[in-house]
Amino acid sequence: MERLERRSPQTGTTRFAWQARRRFAEFIARDDYPCLGARAAINARACDIHCYARLGGDVSALARDLSNFVKSPERQVMPFATFAAIFRQPTRLDETAFEQRLWKVLRELNRRDRTAWDESVAANPDDANFAFSFAGVGFYIVGMHPQSSRLSRRFDFPALVFNAHAQFRRMRAEGKWERMRSSIRKRDFALQGAHNPMLTDFGERSEARQYSGRAVANDWRAPFKRCPFSH
């Protein structure tokens, strides 16, 4: 599903799109990269990568592309189909500033969404079963940026990766999830030299705490409220 972006104000130059997508694929395909699902998506060419001008800016193009991804036949049949949004700027955000922009993007996407929240996940970010929903699909979000404290998320540009929760449920039903989860955590420890303090299993604590990659306090609250007008 990889494709080159056409030149436009929303996506930036074709040269940037080509370079960013190549770097992203190389970053994920490294031998020491922890997430085996992400590597599988890259190797199977099931990662739909799009490039945009600015994290926290206009999300119209992102909303359109993510909606098209949700509707694509490939997402239904490929086991690790993933959508990645890479932003050209800003590249000098600290972890708090990146987190603020990440949630600004999710709020704007939610404001444009006209479909019902995925019924398999909770809409309240304080709920242990919360997941962000767009176009009727629940997603686990992985934020990446150059200043991330987690090496597995320290990418050259700000990026948001959307992983459909349906994939995780399918793996659990097939008895594959526990083994992959264990392998990913071991690989992440080997890369980082320490366990990720934010990691919990779905249903134990809201996954919203994990989206940005920043270590947050116990009383942290997601700056998000489900839009009452679009749902």
C-alpha positions, 0 to 999 in steps of 0.5 A: 500500500506504500505510495509516493505523495503528490506535491501539495500544500498538505503533504509537502514536497515529493522529495520529502515524502520519498525520503521520510518514507524510506527512513521510516521503512529503514527504521522499522526494519532494523534487526533490533526494532522491538515491534514485530508487528510493525516489521511484518507490516513493512516487510509485507508492504502493508504499511500505508505511509502518508506525509504531511506538512505540520503536526498540529496543523490542518488535518483535512488531508490526514482525515481523508487518507485515514478514512480511505485506509479504513475503507480499503480492502487491503486493511481487511485481509492483511494481518498487520495493515497499518497507517502511518502519518509522518510530519515534516515539522516541527522536529524540535519538540520536547516530549510534553510539546509533542504530546500536546500536539498529538492530542490536538491532532486526535481532537481535530480528527474526532471533530471531523468524524461523522461515524459512531465510535467503535463499540468494541472500545470505550470513548472515555479516555479515563476508561481502562477499555479506551481506544481512539476511534475514527471512521468507526474503527478503534486504533492504538496510536503510537507517537514517534519523534526525534526527542522521544525517551523511548528508543523504539519511538525516536524517529527523525520526524514526528509521526503517528502510527494507527494500529487497528484494535481488530488486529489484536483481537484477531491475534488473541482469538488465534492464540498468537498474541501472548507470544508476540507480546512477550517477544516485543517486551523482551526486545524492547528491554534489550534495546532500551536497557529498561522496561517501559513503565507505561506498558499495560495490557488492554483493559488494565488501564487506559491506553491513552497514557501510552500514545505519546511515549512519554512517562506520565504521572499516575494522575495524568489525564488525557486532554480529550473529550469525545465530541458530542456533535459528531457522534 
